[in-house]
Amino acid sequence: MKNQNELSAHAGLRRFDGLASAAGLAVLGILLAATGCGKSNQETPAAPAAAPSAPAASAPAAPAPADNGGADTTAKLAAADWAVKQDQIKNDPNGQWAIAATASSSYDDAQGSQSWSANQMTGAPDVEAYADDGKAWAPKTQDSGIEWVDLKYPRPVHATEVRVRESFNSGTIIKVELIDDSGTAHTAWAGNDPTTGLNYLLVKFPKTDYKTAEIKVTLATNISSGWKEIDAVQLVGTDQ
């Protein structure tokens, strides 16, 4: 655009070469002004629309639970909400605490009311801090691999949730099963345990069409180092 206007300006100068009058200079000024106007009036090309961003890659999903349940944890709650949730769980009218418990192993082969025995998981939670505590169950060895605990409850119910209170080196539960009246095991959830600190693993699922009064929890203790400990396990459900 600029070169074309300059050529036009030079052509005009040649046509009026013999004229040294003010009129000739005025013509030159008009031509130069036209060049400037052409640049300022030229539309600026619109910026190209931004290309759509690629969707963020999703983390691989954990294995889907057999009963379409889901797992969460009270570890995600803020301090005030955490305290309220702990109290709500402890006093849930539809919740039951275990009355008997067995395990694949116990620290120092503990039995009965001894520290770290399976029996320590019965009743309501009583571990107050995230620490190694004899009021919770612990396996015989720290990181040997697969361990399990089995808990029994006062009355059979159509279950809707299982709440496992992990009290030390949390996050190694890999499966929660419900045992029906006939002794058949049903997987309520299997996957990666999101629990950290002194918190509950919350396993929720549609109300079962069978009744249960027994829960089996499986851990992979080699997921992390240290003693894995469980304080209590609550079964939530209704009679109907």
C-alpha positions, 0 to 999 in steps of 0.5 A, spaced: 500 500 500 505 504 502 509 503 495 503 504 491 502 511 494 509 513 493 509 511 486 502 515 485 506 521 488 512 521 484 507 520 478 504 527 480 510 530 481 512 529 474 505 531 471 506 538 475 514 538 474 514 545 470 509 548 476 513 551 482 507 554 484 503 553 491 498 549 488 503 544 485 505 543 493 498 543 495 497 537 490 503 533 493 501 534 500 494 532 498 497 525 495 501 524 501 496 525 506 492 520 502 497 515 503 497 516 511 489 516 511 489 509 507 494 506 513 490 509 518 483 506 515 485 499 514 482 494 518 486 490 523 485 483 521 481 480 527 486 475 531 484 468 530 480 464 535 484 460 540 484 453 538 480 449 543 484 446 549 485 439 549 481 436 555 485 434 561 487 427 561 484 423 567 487 419 572 486 412 571 479 410 574 479 405 580 476 398 579 469 399 579 465 396 585 461 390 584 455 394 587 456 401 584 458 404 590 463 409 591 469 411 596 470 417 600 474 419 606 473 424 612 480 426 610 477 432 605 473 435 610 475 442 614 477 442 621 470 444 624 466 440 619 471 434 620 469 434 628 461 435 626 462 429 621 465 424 626 460 426 631 454 424 626 458 418 625 459 416 632 451 417 633 448 415 627 442 411 629 442 407 623 449 405 624 452 399 628 459 398 631 462 391 631 461 386 637 466 381 635 472 381 630 477 376 627 483 378 623 489 374 619 494 376 624 495 381 630 501 384 632 505 379 637 499 374 636 495 379 641 488 375 643 482 378 647 483 384 650 490 385 649 493 391 645 493 391 638 488 385 638 482 384 633 478 385 639 480 392 639 476 394 633 469 392 636 465 398 639 465 405 638 472 409 636 476 410 642 483 412 638 484 420 639 490 421 635 493 419 629 499 414 632 501 407 634 496 406 639 494 399 642 487 401 642 487 399 635 488 393 631 495 392 627 497 386 623 503 381 626 508 385 621 508 392 618 509 391 610 508 383 609 502 384 604 495 382 604 491 382 611 484 382 612 479 383 618 472 380 619 467 383 623 460 381 626 454 386 628 448 385 633 443 385 627 442 383 620 440 389 616 440 392 608 446 395 608 447 402 605 454 404 607 461 401 611 465 406 615 472 404 616 476 408 621 483 408 620 488 410 625 495 409 623 498 409 616 492 410 613 490 408 605 492 401 604 485 398 604 483 395 597 477 391 598 470 391 602 466 385 602 459 384 605 457 377 607 450 375 607 446 370 611 448 364 607 455 366 608 456 369 600 461 375 600 459 381 596 464 386 594 461 393 596 467 396 593 474 395 591 480 400 589 485 405 591 484 408 598 484 415 599 484 416 606 490 420 610 491 421 617 486 419 623 479 418 618 474 414 616 474 411 609 467 411 607 464 406 602 457 408 600 453 403 595 445 402 593 441 399 599 443 391 598 437 386 597 440 382 602 441 382 609 448 382 612 451 382 619 458 381 617 464 385 614 470 383 611 476 388 610 482 387 606 488 391 606 495 391 602 500 393 607 505 393 603 502 399 599 506 404 604 511 403 610 509 402 617 504 399 622 497 399 619 492 400 624 484 400 624 480 403 630 473 401 629 468 399 623 461 401 622 456 398 618 450 402 616 443 400 614 436 399 615 431 393 617 427 394 611 
